[in-house]
Amino acid sequence: MKLIAPSSTRSPKSSKKPINNLPMPEMTSAATVSASASDVALRAYYTYQNQGAGHGYDVDHWHAAEAELNAENGHSQE
């Protein structure tokens, strides 16, 4: 891998841009927000524990937990 030295013609401060011109995120109601990653992780962990803590099913547990939480919150599968 070739390392690239920083350019000496540019001062470190010139690469920083002000953040005050960034667009504001759209506000959404609680009904349109999907389950948070921490909620999904916790549900997937409980499923993992309840099924005997067997390895190799982490993705299955994650997708099942995500689907369950979204169904509980009234969201359709995307």
C-alpha positions as CSV (number, residue, x, y, z in Angstrom):
1,M,0.0,0.0,0.0
2,K,1.4,3.4,-1.0
3,L,1.2,6.2,1.6
4,I,0.4,9.6,0.3
5,A,1.9,12.6,2.1
6,P,-0.5,15.5,2.9
7,S,-0.3,18.4,0.5
8,S,1.9,21.2,1.8
9,T,0.0,23.8,-0.3
10,R,-3.1,23.6,1.8
11,S,-3.4,24.7,5.4
12,P,-5.1,22.3,7.8
13,K,-7.9,24.9,8.5
14,S,-8.8,25.2,4.8
15,S,-10.2,21.6,4.7
16,K,-12.8,22.4,7.4
17,K,-16.2,23.6,6.2
18,P,-18.8,25.3,8.3
19,I,-21.7,23.1,9.3
20,N,-24.3,25.8,9.6
21,N,-25.4,25.4,5.9
22,L,-26.3,21.7,6.3
23,P,-29.9,20.7,5.6
24,M,-32.0,20.0,8.6
25,P,-33.2,16.3,8.8
26,E,-36.9,15.9,8.2
27,M,-38.9,15.4,11.4
28,T,-40.8,12.1,11.5
29,S,-43.6,11.0,13.7
30,A,-43.0,8.0,16.1
31,A,-45.3,5.9,13.9
32,T,-43.0,6.1,10.9
33,V,-39.7,5.3,12.8
34,S,-38.5,1.7,12.6
35,A,-37.1,-0.1,15.6
36,S,-33.8,1.1,16.8
37,A,-30.6,-1.0,16.4
38,S,-30.3,-1.3,20.2
39,D,-33.9,-2.6,20.5
40,V,-33.3,-5.1,17.7
41,A,-30.0,-6.2,19.2
42,L,-31.6,-6.8,22.6
43,R,-34.4,-8.8,21.1
44,A,-32.0,-10.8,19.0
45,Y,-29.9,-11.5,22.1
46,Y,-32.9,-12.7,24.1
47,T,-33.8,-15.0,21.2
48,Y,-30.2,-16.3,21.1
49,Q,-30.3,-17.0,24.8
50,N,-33.8,-18.6,24.7
51,Q,-32.7,-20.9,21.9
52,G,-29.8,-22.3,23.9
53,A,-27.1,-19.8,22.9
54,G,-26.1,-21.8,19.8
55,H,-23.7,-20.1,17.5
56,G,-24.2,-19.4,13.8
57,Y,-27.7,-17.9,13.8
58,D,-26.9,-14.3,14.6
59,V,-28.2,-12.9,11.3
60,D,-31.4,-15.0,11.5
61,H,-32.0,-13.8,15.1
62,W,-31.3,-10.2,14.0
63,H,-33.8,-10.3,11.1
64,A,-36.4,-12.1,13.1
65,A,-36.1,-9.5,15.9
66,E,-36.3,-6.7,13.5
67,A,-39.4,-8.1,11.9
68,E,-41.1,-8.8,15.3
69,L,-40.4,-5.3,16.5
70,N,-41.6,-3.6,13.3
71,A,-44.8,-5.8,13.4
72,E,-45.4,-4.8,17.0
73,N,-45.0,-1.1,16.1
74,G,-47.4,-1.5,13.1
75,H,-44.8,-1.3,10.4
76,S,-44.9,-3.4,7.3
77,Q,-41.9,-5.3,6.0
78,E,-39.7,-3.2,3.7
